[in-house]
Amino acid sequence: MNKKSVAPIKAPTGKKLVGAKKTTPTPETTKKVATITKKTVIPSKTPIVQESEEDDSEFEEVSSETPSKKSKLIDSDDEESDDDFNKKNTKGFSDENQKWLKMKNKEESDDEDSEEDSEEDSEDENTTNFEIKSKKLVEKKRQEEIENTKEIQSDLNREIPEDEKFDPEQGEESHSSESESESESEEKEKKDSLLNVDLPMVYQRIKDVIQTLENFGQQRKENISRQTYMDRLREDICTYFGYSQWLADVFLKIFNASEALEFFEANESHRPLTIRANTLKVRRKDLAEALIARGVHLEPIKWSQVGLTIYDTQVAIGATPEYLAGQYIQQSASSFLPVLALAPQPNERILDMCASPGGKTTYIAAMMKNTGTLVANDVNKDRIKSLVANIHRLGVKNCMVSNLDGRQYPSVLSGFDRVLVDAPCVGLGVISKDPQIKISKSEQDVITCTHTQKELLLRAIDSVDASSPTGGIIVYSTCSLTVEENEAVVDYALRNRDVIVVDTTIEFGVDGFTAFRESRFHPSLALTKRYYPHTHNMDGFYVAKLKKRSNTIPKDSEEQQQQKSKKRKNFDTSSSDSESKSNKKQQTNKVNNNNNNNNNNNNNNNNNNNNNNKNNTPKLNSKKKETKKNRYIKKQQPQKKK
């Protein structure tokens, strides 16, 4: 090792020298430190530094005279800052250090301020602007609460003046204000009651009420009618499941109490995802094997030859290569049913009156094997985009798309073998997909839908050719469960067109209603089918199959009567104006005639009176004489009595 002498080196701040030992400062060193500034240089008389040629590293500086003191000074600079060190080891001013030393009290206050500023700076660095704003908002809220409490206390302590005291003369005004406050308090109580409802208790009460309704004769309480139990059940269902009172009442009329509870519970869970294999491009078996290889857990639908139920999947069903190639389409199991009932045959002319988004249309084309003519119609222009996209993706070649109102079709195009009418409805069978239906739908929506449904079904019947060798079939379907939208519409068609109800050829399903409360329907409506979520594990649906017997329209149809009534109404409205004008004229003429008659009568009476006066003048004179005599007699009569 070669030894070299090196010039004195400045002590680095914030870094420890190698070989320096940590020792506590002695009182001798504290006296010397008081005269050292921040930029001090440690002199060394004989600094010795060892350097190795291999490592080229710096060695520590060693002082020959006072190594221990210098090491202690270096350690003190490293372990704590100059300000803290001076604060601990200085007691007052001196001539030498008065420039950089301060009084003890002032120094402590300045240090506290600097510490607070440093803490605030560190907090500002760590916290974001959002946190700072939130803290400010919290502080404002606290101040507002404190001010509000102070105001409330001051109002409570304040004495009521005589002007503000209650006067019995102003009772009506106070009563109105009290009624408004009571209504507001009732609304608040209702909201609080809804928020503070014990749902398990409500559910248990629903079960208890249903149990009493099933054995009403034995378990009922005295002086409580069945209607009160039903009202209680409806209110509890509305609070627990979130239905409107009108909609809960609709389902309680369709189902009995226990079945209604099952229906409400089934609507709280989603139906299983189903897809339909496109037989124009692939078989169901091959599609199932391809999807299973991609990690999809599925099972075939037993009652369908093309349906698959998917229970679990590791890939997006709507983004697989098989989907993009048009080998399958996502379609609910309930929408298979109308096409199965329609039973389309190859080389036929078929109309799908309400086609979007194209699930049923493409299924019809697959059953037709891309032969014949298929017309897909929809009123909504925006929904036709999805219809056309699905037609192209699934490889349908025999389809024509139209954007018309279905009620215009008999005049535009007719002579079809089969027509499918999946009519627009309220959608009470798909509540699991759209829970907003629980509150958004009302009775007025049902009335408007039934009107359009009746018109569409009649136009669909008129579009079918009854003399078709293979067809003459009309299928009517909805995704709703109300009787007004289903059985009532089909019964209306039976009364206004020469059609009959035919079996749907679907093996399962609940028979349609032939009698519902006060209304009675045609007995053949028992051949129609209803599908419920709690019994068939699919969306609520209704399917009816009709066959047209003749192309003639009955003369005494209700439709014609309605048209006549409309014409009459229009005629009445047009004639009412003319009648009103004529009535006014007649009234004025009558008034004038009456006045003239009255005048004539008065004249006649006057003439008669004059004649009578002439004839009766001697009689009047005689009467006057009699009266004179009688006057005298009256005076004499009291004398006779005396």
C-alpha positions in Angstrom: 0.0 0.0 0.0 1.3 3.4 -1.0 0.7 6.2 1.5 0.1 9.7 0.3 -0.5 13.0 2.2 -3.7 14.8 1.2 -4.9 18.3 1.8 -7.6 19.0 4.4 -11.1 17.8 3.4 -14.4 19.4 4.3 -16.7 17.4 6.5 -19.7 16.3 4.4 -23.1 17.1 5.8 -25.7 14.4 5.9 -23.2 11.5 5.3 -21.2 9.5 7.8 -17.6 8.9 7.4 -16.4 5.3 7.5 -14.9 4.4 10.9 -16.6 7.2 12.9 -17.9 6.0 16.2 -21.1 7.3 17.7 -20.3 9.0 21.0 -22.1 11.5 23.2 -20.7 15.1 23.0 -18.6 16.2 26.0 -18.8 19.7 27.6 -15.4 20.6 26.0 -16.8 20.0 22.5 -20.0 22.0 23.2 -18.0 25.1 23.9 -16.2 24.8 20.6 -19.3 24.0 18.6 -20.9 27.3 19.6 -18.3 29.2 17.4 -18.8 26.8 14.4 -21.1 27.9 11.6 -23.0 25.6 9.2 -20.2 25.9 6.6 -17.3 24.9 8.8 -14.2 23.2 7.8 -12.5 20.8 10.1 -8.8 21.6 10.0 -6.4 18.8 10.4 -2.6 19.2 11.0 -1.5 15.8 9.9 -4.3 14.2 7.9 -3.6 10.7 6.9 -5.6 8.9 4.2 -5.0 5.4 2.9 -5.8 4.6 -0.7 -5.7 1.3 -2.4 -4.9 1.2 -6.1 -7.3 -1.7 -6.6 -10.4 -0.3 -5.1 -9.9 3.4 -5.7 -12.0 4.3 -2.6 -11.7 7.2 -0.2 -10.7 6.5 3.4 -11.5 8.3 6.5 -9.7 11.4 7.7 -7.7 11.0 10.8 -6.4 13.8 13.0 -3.2 13.1 14.9 -3.8 15.4 17.9 -7.6 15.2 18.6 -9.2 12.3 16.7 -11.8 11.6 19.3 -13.0 15.2 19.4 -13.3 15.5 15.6 -15.2 12.2 15.3 -17.5 13.4 18.0 -18.1 16.7 16.2 -18.8 14.9 12.9 -21.3 12.5 14.6 -23.1 15.4 16.2 -23.5 17.1 12.8 -24.9 13.9 11.3 -27.3 12.9 14.0 -29.1 16.2 14.4 -29.5 19.5 12.6 -27.5 22.6 13.6 -30.6 24.5 14.8 -31.7 21.7 17.1 -28.1 21.3 18.4 -27.7 25.0 19.0 -31.0 25.2 20.8 -30.0 22.5 23.2 -26.5 23.8 23.9 -27.0 27.6 24.0 -28.3 29.5 27.0 -28.1 33.2 25.9 -26.4 35.8 23.8 -22.8 36.5 23.4 -20.8 39.0 21.4 -19.5 36.3 19.1 -22.7 34.4 18.3 -25.4 37.2 18.6 -25.8 37.1 14.8 -27.1 33.6 14.6 -28.3 32.9 18.1 -31.7 34.1 19.5 -33.3 34.3 22.8 -34.6 31.0 24.2 -38.3 31.9 24.2 -38.2 33.5 20.8 -36.3 30.5 19.4 -38.8 28.1 20.8 -41.8 30.0 19.4 -40.1 30.2 16.0 -39.3 26.5 16.1 -43.0 25.8 16.9 -44.1 27.9 14.0 -41.7 26.2 11.6 -42.8 22.8 12.8 -46.5 23.7 12.2 -45.7 25.0 8.8 -43.7 21.9 8.0 -46.5 19.7 9.2 -49.0 21.7 7.0 -46.7 21.4 4.1 -46.3 17.7 4.6 -50.1 17.3 5.0 -50.7 19.3 1.8 -48.2 17.2 -0.1 -49.7 13.9 1.2 -53.4 14.9 0.7 -55.0 15.6 -2.6 -57.2 18.6 -3.5 -60.3 16.5 -3.2 -59.5 15.6 0.4 -58.8 19.2 1.2 -62.1 20.3 -0.2 -63.9 17.5 1.6 -62.3 18.5 4.9 -63.4 22.1 4.3 -67.0 20.9 3.6 -67.0 18.9 6.8 -65.9 21.9 8.8 -68.6 24.1 7.2 -71.3 21.5 8.0 -70.1 21.4 11.6 -70.3 25.1 11.9 -73.7 25.1 10.3 -74.9 22.5 12.8 -73.6 24.5 15.7 -75.3 27.6 14.4 -78.6 25.7 13.9 -78.5 24.3 17.4 -77.8 27.8 18.8 -80.8 29.2 16.9 -83.0 26.3 18.1 -82.0 26.9 21.6 -82.6 30.7 21.3 -86.1 30.0 19.8 -86.9 27.6 22.6 -85.8 30.1 25.2 -87.6 33.0 23.5 -91.0 34.0 25.0 -94.0 34.0 22.7 -95.4 37.5 22.2 -99.0 38.3 22.5 -99.5 38.9 18.8 -98.4 35.4 17.9 -100.6 33.7 20.4 -103.7 31.7 19.3 -106.9 33.6 18.6 -110.2 31.7 18.4 -111.3 34.1 15.6 -108.5 32.9 13.4 -109.4 29.2 13.8 -110.0 28.5 10.1 -106.6 29.7 9.0 -104.9 27.8 11.8 -106.9 24.7 10.9 -105.8 24.9 7.2 -102.1 25.3 8.2 -102.5 22.4 10.7 -104.0 20.2 8.0 -101.1 21.0 5.6 -98.6 20.2 8.3 -100.4 17.0 9.1 -100.3 15.9 5.5 -96.6 16.6 5.3 -96.0 14.7 8.5 -97.9 11.7 7.2 -95.8 11.7 4.0 -92.7 11.8 6.1 -94.0 9.0 8.3 -94.7 6.9 5.2 -91.2 7.4 3.9 -89.7 6.7 7.3 -91.8 3.6 7.6 -90.6 2.3 4.2 -87.0 2.9 5.2 -87.4 1.3 8.6 -89.4 -1.7 7.4 -88.4 -5.1 8.9 -88.5 -7.1 5.7 -88.2 -10.6 7.3 -91.2 -9.8 9.5 -93.2 -8.6 6.4 -92.3 -11.8 4.6 -93.3 -14.0 7.5 -96.6 -12.0 7.7 -97.2 -12.7 4.0 -96.8 -16.4 4.6 -99.1 -16.3 7.6 -101.8 -14.5 5.7 -101.6 -17.0 2.8 -101.9 -19.9 5.3 -105.0 -18.4 6.8 -106.5 -17.8 3.3 -106.0 -21.4 2.4 -107.8 -22.6 5.5 -110.0 -19.5 5.9 -112.9 -21.3 7.7 -110.7 -22.6 10.5 -107.9 -20.1 10.9 -109.7 -16.9 10.4 -110.2 -14.4 13.2 -113.6 -13.3 14.3 -115.2 -10.3 12.7 -112.5 -10.1 10.0 -113.5 -10.6 6.4 -111.6 -12.2 3.5 -111.2 -8.9 1.8 -109.3 -7.4 4.7 -106.9 -10.3 4.6 -106.4 -9.8 0.8 -105.8 -6.0 1.4 -103.2 -6.8 4.0 -101.5 -9.3 1.6 -101.5 -6.8 -1.2 -99.9 -4.1 0.9 -97.2 -6.5 2.2 -96.4 -7.7 -1.3 -96.1 -4.1 -2.5 -93.7 -3.2 0.4 -91.6 -6.4 0.1 -91.3 -6.9 -3.7 -91.7 -3.3 -4.8 -94.9 -3.6 -6.9 -97.5 -0.9 -7.5 -100.9 -1.7 -5.9 -102.6 -2.0 -9.3 -100.1 -4.5 -10.6 -100.1 -6.6 -7.4 -103.9 -6.7 -7.6 -103.7 -7.9 -11.3 -101.5 -10.8 -10.4 -103.5 -11.7 -7.3 -106.6 -11.9 -9.5 -104.9 -14.2 -12.0 -103.2 -16.5 -9.4 -104.3 -17.8 -6.0 -102.4 -16.5 -3.0 -99.8 -19.2 -2.7 -99.1 -19.3 -6.5 -98.9 -15.5 -6.6 -96.1 -15.6 -4.0 -94.2 -18.2 -6.1 -94.7 -15.9 -9.2 -93.4 -12.8 -7.3 -90.3 -14.7 -6.0 -89.6 -16.1 -9.5 -89.5 -12.6 -10.9 -86.7 -11.7 -8.5 -84.3 -14.1 -10.2 -83.1 -14.1 -13.9 -84.1 -16.8 -16.3 -81.3 -19.0 -17.6 -79.5 -17.9 -20.7 -80.5 -19.8 -23.9 -79.3 -19.8 -27.4 -80.7 -21.2 -30.7 -78.5 -23.1 -33.1 -78.8 -21.9 -36.7 -79.6 -25.0 -38.7 -78.8 -23.1 -41.9 -75.1 -23.3 -41.0 -74.5 -25.9 -38.2 -76.1 -28.7 -36.3 -76.8 -28.4 -32.6 -74.5 -31.2 -31.7 -71.5 -29.7 -33.4 -72.2 -26.3 -31.9 -72.4 -27.8 -28.4 -69.1 -29.6 -28.8 -67.4 -26.4 -30.1 -68.7 -24.3 -27.1 -67.8 -27.0 -24.6 -64.3 -26.9 -25.9 -64.2 -23.2 -25.2 -65.2 -23.7 -21.5 -69.0 -23.3 -21.8 -71.2 -25.5 -19.5 -74.5 -26.1 -21.4 -77.3 -28.5 -21.8 -79.8 -29.1 -24.7 -83.4 -28.0 -24.2 -85.6 -31.1 -24.1 -88.7 -29.8 -25.9 -86.7 -28.1 -28.7 -84.4 -29.5 -31.4 -82.3 -26.3 -31.7 -82.2 -24.8 -28.2 -79.3 -24.9 -25.7 -79.3 -23.7 -22.1 -76.1 -22.1 -20.8 -75.4 -22.4 -17.1 -71.8 -21.2 -16.9 -69.3 -19.8 -19.3 -65.6 -18.6 -19.3 -66.0 -16.6 -22.6 -68.4 -13.9 -23.7 -71.3 -15.7 -25.5 -71.9 -12.7 -27.8 -68.3 -12.5 -29.0 -67.2 -16.1 -29.9 -66.1 -16.9 -33.4 -69.2 -19.2 -33.7 -71.4 -16.3 -32.9 -69.8 -14.0 -35.3 -70.0 -16.7 -38.0 -73.8 -16.9 -37.5 -73.9 -20.4 -36.0 -76.2 -19.3 -33.2 -78.2 -16.4 -31.8 -79.1 -15.4 -28.2 -82.9 -16.0 -27.9 -85.1 -16.6 -24.9 -86.8 -20.0 -24.7 -90.3 -18.5 -24.6 -89.8 -16.9 -28.1 -89.3 -20.4 -29.6 -92.9 -21.2 -28.8 -94.8 -19.0 -31.4 -92.6 -20.3 -34.2 -93.2 -23.9 -33.1 -97.0 -23.2 -33.1 -96.8 -21.5 -36.5 -95.0 -24.6 -38.0 -93.8 -22.9 -41.2 -93.3 -25.2 -44.3 -90.9 -24.8 -47.2 -92.0 -22.8 -50.3 -94.7 -20.8 -48.4 -95.4 -17.1 -48.2 -95.1 -16.1 -44.6 -95.5 -12.7 -42.9 -93.9 -11.7 -39.6 -95.8 -8.6 -38.7 -93.7 -7.5 -35.7 -90.3 -8.9 -36.6 -87.5 -7.0 -34.7 -84.9 -7.9 -33.5 -85.1 -10.9 -35.7 -85.0 -14.0 -33.5 -88.3 -15.4 -34.6 -87.8 -14.3 -38.2 -84.5 -16.2 -38.6 -86.0 -19.2 -36.9 -88.9 -19.2 -39.5 -86.3 -18.9 -42.3 -84.4 -21.9 -40.9 -87.5 -24.0 -40.7 -88.4 -22.9 -44.3 -84.8 -24.0 -45.3 -84.2 -20.7 -47.1 -87.1 -21.4 -49.6 -90.3 -19.6 -50.3 -90.9 -15.9 -49.4 -90.6 -14.4 -45.9 -91.6 -10.8 -45.2 -90.3 -9.2 -42.0 -92.1 -6.1 -41.0 -91.6 -3.6 -38.1 -93.0 -0.1 -37.4 -89.9 1.2 -35.6 -87.2 2.2 -38.1 -84.4 2.1 -35.4 -85.1 -1.5 -34.6 -84.9 -2.6 -38.2 -81.1 -2.1 -38.0 -80.8 -5.0 -35.6 -83.2 -7.1 -37.7 -81.2 -6.6 -40.9 -77.9 -7.3 -39.1 -79.2 -10.6 -37.7 -80.6 -11.6 -41.1 -77.2 -11.1 -42.8 -75.2 -12.7 -40.0 -77.3 -15.9 -39.9 -77.3 -16.3 -43.7 -81.0 -15.8 -44.4 -81.6 -15.4 -48.2 -85.4 -15.6 -48.6 -86.4 -12.6 -46.5 -87.7 -9.2 -47.4 -87.8 -6.4 -44.9 -90.4 -3.6 -44.7 -91.0 -0.6 -42.5 -94.8 -0.3 -42.4 -97.6 -0.2 -39.8 -99.0 -3.7 -39.6 -102.5 -2.3 -39.9 -101.7 -1.2 -43.5 -100.7 -4.7 -44.7 -104.0 -6.1 -46.2 -104.2 -3.1 -48.5 -100.4 -3.2 -49.4 -99.8 -7.0 -49.6 -102.0 -10.0 -48.8 -102.5 -13.7 -49.7 -100.0 -15.1 -47.2 -100.1 -18.7 -46.1 -99.2 -18.0 -42.5 -98.9 -14.9 -40.4 -97.2 -14.4 -37.0 -98.3 -11.5 -34.8 -96.0 -11.1 -31.8 -98.0 -8.0 -30.8 -96.6 -5.1 -28.7 -97.7 -5.5 -25.1 -97.2 -4.2 -21.6 -94.5 -6.8 -20.9 -95.7 -8.2 -17.5 -94.1 -11.5 -18.3 -90.5 -10.2 -18.5 -90.3 -8.4 -15.1 -87.1 -10.3 -14.3 -85.4 -8.6 -17.3 -86.8 -5.1 -16.6 -87.8 -4.5 -12.9 -89.0 -1.0 -13.7 -92.2 -2.5 -15.0 -93.2 -3.0 -11.4 -93.9 0.7 -11.0 -93.9 2.2 -14.5 -96.9 0.4 -16.0 -100.5 1.3 -15.3 -104.0 0.4 -16.4 -104.0 3.0 -19.1 -101.1 1.2 -20.8 -103.1 -2.0 -20.9 -106.1 -0.2 -22.5 -103.9 1.4 -25.3 -102.1 -1.9 -26.0 -105.4 -3.9 -26.2 -106.7 -1.5 -28.8 -103.7 -1.8 -31.1 -103.5 -5.6 -30.5 -107.1 -6.1 -31.7 -106.5 -4.1 -34.8 -103.3 -5.9 -35.7 -104.9 -9.3 -35.2 -107.8 -8.5 -37.5 -105.4 -7.1 -40.2 -103.3 -10.3 -39.9 -106.4 -12.4 -40.4 -107.3 -10.3 -43.4 -103.8 -10.8 -44.9 -104.1 -14.6 -44.8 -105.5 -16.6 -47.7 -108.1 -19.1 -46.4 -107.9 -21.2 -49.6 -104.2 -21.9 -49.0 -103.6 -25.7 -49.4 -101.0 -25.8 -46.6 -101.7 -22.8 -44.5 -104.4 -20.3 -43.6 -102.8 -20.1 -40.1 -102.5 -17.1 -37.8 -100.5 -17.2 -34.5 -101.0 -14.5 -31.9 -98.5 -14.2 -29.1 -97.6 -11.7 -26.4 -95.1 -11.5 -23.5 -97.8 -10.3 -21.1 -100.1 -12.1 -18.7 -103.2 -9.9 -18.4 -106.4 -11.4 -19.7 -107.3 -8.2 -21.4 -104.3 -8.5 -23.7 -104.6 -12.2 -24.4 -107.9 -14.1 -24.2 -110.1 -11.0 -24.6 -108.3 -10.1 -27.9 -108.6 -13.6 -29.4 -112.3 -13.7 -28.3 -112.8 -10.4 -30.1 -111.3 -11.8 -33.3 -113.5 -14.9 -33.1 -116.6 -12.7 -32.9 -115.5 -10.4 -35.8 -113.9 -12.9 -38.3 -114.6 -16.4 -39.6 -111.8 -18.1 -37.7 -111.5 -20.9 -35.2 -109.0 -21.7 -32.5 -106.7 -24.7 -33.2 -104.4 -26.7 -31.0 -100.9 -25.2 -30.7 -99.3 -28.6 -31.0 -97.0 -27.7 -28.0 -97.0 -30.4 -25.4 -96.7 -28.3 -22.3 -98.2 -25.2 -21.0 -101.2 -24.0 -18.9 -104.6 -23.8 -20.7 -106.0 -20.4 -21.4 -109.0 -18.9 -19.5 -112.5 -19.5 -20.7 -114.0 -17.5 -17.8 -112.3 -14.8 -15.7 -114.2 -13.1 -13.0 -117.2 -11.5 -14.6 -116.2 -12.0 -18.2 -116.9 -15.2 -20.3 -115.0 -16.3 -23.4 -115.4 -18.8 -26.2 -114.9 -22.4 -24.9 -112.2 -23.1 -27.6 -109.9 -20.6 -25.9 -108.9 -23.5 -23.6 -106.7 -24.7 -26.6 -104.5 -21.6 -26.1 -101.4 -21.8 -23.9 -100.0 -19.7 -21.1 -96.4 -20.0 -19.8 -95.3 -18.7 -16.3 -91.8 -18.1 -14.8 -92.5 -20.1 -11.6 -93.8 -23.2 -13.4 -91.8 -23.4 -16.7 -88.7 -21.4 -15.8 -89.0 -19.1 -18.7 -90.5 -15.7 -19.4 -94.2 -15.2 -19.1 -95.8 -15.8 -22.5 -99.2 -16.4 -24.3 -99.7 -18.3 -27.6 -102.9 -18.7 -29.6 -103.2 -20.5 -33.0 -106.1 -19.6 -35.3 -107.2 -21.0 -38.6 -109.1 -19.0 -41.2 -112.1 -20.7 -42.7 -113.2 -18.1 -45.3 -112.1 -14.8 -46.7 -115.6 -13.2 -46.2 -116.0 -10.7 -43.5 -119.2 -11.0 -41.4 -121.7 -8.3 -42.2 -122.7 -7.7 -38.6 -119.2 -7.6 -37.3 -118.5 -5.4 -34.3 -115.8 -3.6 -36.3 -118.3 -2.4 -38.8 -120.6 -1.4 -36.0 -117.7 0.6 -34.5 -117.1 2.3 -37.8 -120.7 3.1 -38.1 -120.7 4.5 -34.6 -117.6 6.6 -35.5 -119.4 7.9 -38.6 -122.4 8.7 -36.5 -120.3 10.5 -34.0 -118.6 12.5 -36.7 -122.0 13.2 -38.2 -123.3 14.2 -34.8 -120.4 16.5 -34.2 -120.8 18.1 -37.7 -124.6 18.4 -37.4 -124.5 19.6 -33.8 -123.1 22.9 -34.9 -125.9 23.3 -37.5 -128.5 22.1 -34.9 -127.2 24.6 -32.4 -127.5 27.4 -34.9 -131.0 26.3 -35.9 -132.0 25.9 -32.3 -130.9 29.4 -31.6 -133.0 30.7 -34.5 -135.9 28.6 -33.4 -135.6 29.9 -29.9 -135.5 33.5 -31.1 -138.5 32.9 -33.4 -140.4 31.3 -30.5 -139.6 34.2 -28.3 -140.9 36.7 -30.9 -144.0 34.6 -31.6 -144.7 34.4 -27.9 -144.4 38.1 -27.6 -146.7 38.7 -30.6 -149.2 36.2 -29.2 -149.0 37.8 -25.8 -149.6 41.2 -27.4 -152.6 39.9 -29.4 -154.0 38.3 -26.4 -153.7 41.4 -24.4 -155.5 43.4 -27.2 -158.3 40.8 -27.3 -158.6 40.9 -23.6 -158.8 44.7 -23.6 -161.5 44.6 -26.3 -163.5 42.0 -24.3 -163.1 44.0 -21.2 -164.5 47.1 -22.9 -167.5 45.2 -24.2 -168.1 43.6 -20.9 -167.9 47.0 -19.3 -170.6 48.4 -21.6 -173.0 45.5 -20.9 -172.4 45.4 -17.2 -172.8 49.1 -16.4 -176.4 48.8 -15.0 -175.4 45.9 -12.9 -172.5 47.8 -11.5 -174.8 50.7 -10.7 -177.2 48.4 -9.0 -174.4 46.9 -7.0 -173.3 50.3 -5.9 -176.7 51.1 -4.7 -176.8 47.8 -2.9 -173.6 48.6 -1.3 -174.9 51.9 -0.1 -177.9 50.2 1.4 -175.8 47.6 2.9 -173.7 50.3 4.5 -176.6 51.6 6.2 -177.7 48.2 7.2 -174.3 47.4 8.7 -174.6 50.5 10.9 -178.1 49.4 12.0 -177.2 45.7 12.6 -175.4 46.2 15.9 -178.4 48.1 17.2 -180.7 45.1 16.6 -178.3 42.8 18.4 -178.3 45.0 21.3 
